[in-house]
């Protein structure tokens, strides 16, 4: 089994330092994969995906969103994080990867989990042909609908009066977070994506209903887009479900 080397890297966005980790084997294809983590998580949750892909010859980049992670290595507090800032963070990492000599940037793959998948979609919609493939693990396409309902995870507010009613439980999030989400039509954004999209979703997901993924597949204009459903899986995969997900990913990449 190829040994995977790890190397830290950093880049800067509007004064905030984004810190991440590069994973690659000595013999690799130079194909870059940029992984974006879920809401309140950090890049460590993407490590198992990164290692498996690096063993197959991909050069993988994980990172912490600024202000968007517990035990984040990147700059920023929770109050600095919005959907817009996470989108800017991902674009910043893409621009960093473009500067590397041993990378085939024409074959760039975005790989996102939950909110990281949502953000990856927004970036793919903006960059269009510059993204070669998109892999989404239980993507949180429910975010705009949740914002319109006034309840996002443990956050409650009146969507017609966000500033005055925003309640923060546990985390010092800003009202700008739901305000940045409420205006997004994710399916209109998906229509702009030119690359194929693989969605992997559990049929027992209680946080993001499977119907969101099914509608996303119907919306995609690329005939190579696909949805793989893992029976019994929720918003997160156990060891067996992870192995199943990776098989779907590798089959998709061939």
C-alpha positions in Angstrom: 0.0 0.0 0.0 1.5 3.4 -1.0 2.7 5.5 1.8 0.9 8.8 2.1 2.9 11.9 2.8 1.3 14.9 4.6 2.4 18.5 4.4 0.8 21.6 5.9 0.0 24.6 3.8 -1.6 28.0 4.2 -3.1 30.8 2.1 -4.7 34.1 3.0 -8.2 35.6 2.3 -9.0 39.2 3.3 -6.5 39.1 6.2 -7.6 35.6 7.4 -5.1 32.8 7.2 -6.5 29.5 6.0 -4.6 26.5 7.1 -4.8 23.0 5.6 -3.1 19.7 4.9 -1.9 18.2 1.6 -2.0 14.4 1.2 -0.1 12.6 -1.6 1.8 9.5 -2.4 5.3 9.7 -3.9 3.9 8.3 -7.2 0.8 10.3 -8.0 -1.3 11.5 -10.9 -1.2 15.2 -10.0 -5.0 15.3 -10.1 -6.1 17.6 -7.2 -9.0 17.0 -4.9 -10.0 19.8 -2.6 -12.1 18.7 0.4 -14.5 20.9 2.4 -15.8 19.9 5.8 -19.2 20.1 7.4 -20.8 22.8 9.6 -19.0 23.1 13.0 -16.6 20.3 12.0 -12.9 20.6 10.9 -10.6 19.2 8.3 -9.8 16.1 10.5 -13.2 14.6 9.6 -12.1 14.5 6.0 -8.8 12.8 6.7 -10.0 9.2 6.1 -11.4 10.3 2.7 -8.1 12.1 1.9 -5.9 9.2 2.8 -7.8 6.7 0.7 -7.8 9.0 -2.3 -4.1 9.8 -1.9 -3.3 6.1 -1.9 -5.0 6.0 -5.3 -2.7 8.7 -6.7 -4.8 11.8 -6.1 -3.2 14.9 -4.5 -5.7 15.9 -1.8 -6.1 19.2 0.0 -8.1 19.5 3.2 -8.5 22.8 5.1 -10.5 24.5 7.9 -13.0 27.1 7.0 -12.3 30.5 8.7 -14.5 30.7 11.8 -16.4 27.7 10.7 -14.9 24.8 12.7 -14.4 23.5 16.2 -10.7 23.5 17.0 -10.0 25.2 13.7 -6.4 25.8 12.6 -7.6 28.7 10.4 -8.1 32.3 11.6 -11.5 33.7 12.6 -14.3 33.2 15.1 -17.7 31.6 14.5 -19.1 35.2 14.2 -16.9 35.7 11.1 -18.4 32.7 9.2 -21.2 32.9 6.6 -22.0 30.9 3.5 -20.3 33.7 1.5 -17.1 33.6 3.5 -16.9 29.8 3.2 -17.3 30.1 -0.6 -14.5 32.7 -0.6 -12.3 30.3 1.5 -12.7 27.5 -1.0 -11.9 29.8 -3.9 -8.8 30.9 -2.0 -7.6 27.3 -1.6 -8.3 26.7 -5.3 -6.1 29.7 -6.2 -3.4 28.4 -3.9 -3.5 24.9 -5.6 -3.2 26.6 -9.0 0.2 27.9 -8.0 1.7 24.4 -7.5 3.9 23.1 -10.3 3.1 19.4 -9.9 -0.7 19.7 -10.2 -3.0 19.2 -13.2 -5.4 22.0 -12.4 -7.4 21.2 -15.5 -8.7 18.1 -13.7 -9.6 19.8 -10.4 -12.2 17.8 -8.3 -14.2 19.4 -5.5 -15.3 17.1 -2.7 -17.6 18.3 0.1 -19.5 17.0 3.0 -22.8 18.4 4.3 -22.4 22.3 4.3 -19.0 21.8 2.6 -20.9 20.1 -0.2 -23.3 22.9 -0.4 -20.5 25.4 -0.6 -18.6 23.3 -3.2 -21.7 23.4 -5.4 -21.8 27.2 -5.2 -18.2 27.4 -6.3 -18.6 24.9 -9.1 -21.5 26.9 -10.4 -19.4 30.0 -10.4 -16.2 28.5 -11.9 -18.1 26.2 -14.3 -15.6 24.5 -16.7 -12.7 25.0 -14.3 -14.1 22.2 -12.2 -13.7 18.7 -13.6 -15.8 16.7 -11.1 -17.9 17.3 -8.0 -18.3 14.7 -5.2 -20.9 15.5 -2.5 -21.3 13.5 0.7 -24.8 14.0 2.2 -24.8 17.7 0.9 -26.8 20.1 3.0 -29.1 21.4 0.2 -31.7 22.1 2.9 -29.7 25.1 4.2 -31.8 27.8 2.3 -35.1 26.2 3.3 -34.0 25.9 6.9 -33.1 29.6 6.9 -36.5 30.5 5.4 -38.2 28.5 8.2 -36.1 30.3 10.9 -34.5 27.2 12.3 -31.0 26.1 11.4 -29.8 23.3 13.7 -30.0 24.9 17.2 -30.3 28.4 15.8 -33.7 30.0 16.0 -34.9 33.3 14.5 -37.8 35.1 12.7 -36.7 35.0 9.0 -38.6 38.3 8.5 -36.7 39.9 11.4 -33.3 38.1 11.7 -31.3 40.8 13.3 -33.6 41.3 16.3 -34.6 37.6 16.9 -31.5 35.7 16.1 -30.8 33.3 19.0 -27.4 31.7 19.4 -27.1 28.5 21.4 -23.7 27.2 22.2 -21.9 29.1 19.4 -21.4 32.8 18.8 -22.7 32.8 15.2 -23.6 36.0 13.5 -27.1 36.9 12.0 -25.1 37.2 8.7 -24.9 33.4 8.6 -28.7 32.8 7.9 -28.9 36.1 5.9 -26.3 34.7 3.5 -28.2 31.5 3.1 -31.8 32.6 2.8 -31.4 34.2 -0.6 -29.8 31.2 -2.3 -31.7 29.0 -4.7 -29.4 26.0 -4.7 -31.2 24.3 -7.6 -30.7 27.3 -9.8 -27.0 27.2 -8.9 -26.9 23.5 -9.8 -28.2 24.3 -13.2 -25.1 26.4 -13.8 -22.7 23.5 -13.0 -21.2 22.0 -16.1 -19.2 19.1 -14.6 -20.6 15.7 -13.6 -21.7 15.4 -10.0 -21.7 12.4 -7.7 -24.0 12.6 -4.6 -23.7 9.9 -1.9 -26.6 10.1 0.6 -28.1 7.9 3.4 -31.7 6.9 3.3 -32.0 7.5 7.0 -30.6 11.0 7.1 -32.6 13.0 9.7 -30.8 16.3 9.1 -30.9 16.5 5.3 -33.8 14.6 3.7 -32.9 12.3 0.8 -35.4 14.2 -1.4 -33.0 17.1 -1.6 -30.3 14.9 -3.2 -32.9 13.4 -5.6 -34.1 16.8 -6.7 -30.4 17.9 -7.2 -29.8 14.9 -9.5 -32.9 15.7 -11.5 -31.7 19.3 -11.8 -28.2 18.5 -13.0 -27.7 19.1 -16.7 -24.7 16.7 -16.9 -25.9 13.2 -18.0 -23.0 11.7 -16.1 -24.2 13.0 -12.7 -25.3 10.2 -10.3 -26.9 9.6 -6.9 -25.8 6.6 -4.8 -28.0 5.8 -1.8 -26.6 4.0 1.2 -29.3 2.0 3.0 -29.4 2.6 6.8 -27.0 5.5 6.7 -27.7 8.8 8.4 -25.9 12.2 8.3 -22.5 10.5 8.6 -21.2 7.1 7.7 -20.0 4.2 9.9 -17.0 2.1 8.9 -18.9 -0.2 6.6 -20.9 2.7 5.0 -17.6 4.6 4.5 -16.2 1.7 2.6 -19.3 1.6 0.4 -19.0 5.3 -0.2 -15.4 5.1 -1.2 -16.2 2.3 -3.7 -18.8 4.6 -5.3 -16.2 7.4 -5.4 -13.5 5.2 -7.0 -16.0 3.8 -9.6 -17.0 7.3 -10.4 -13.4 8.5 -10.9 -12.5 5.7 -13.4 
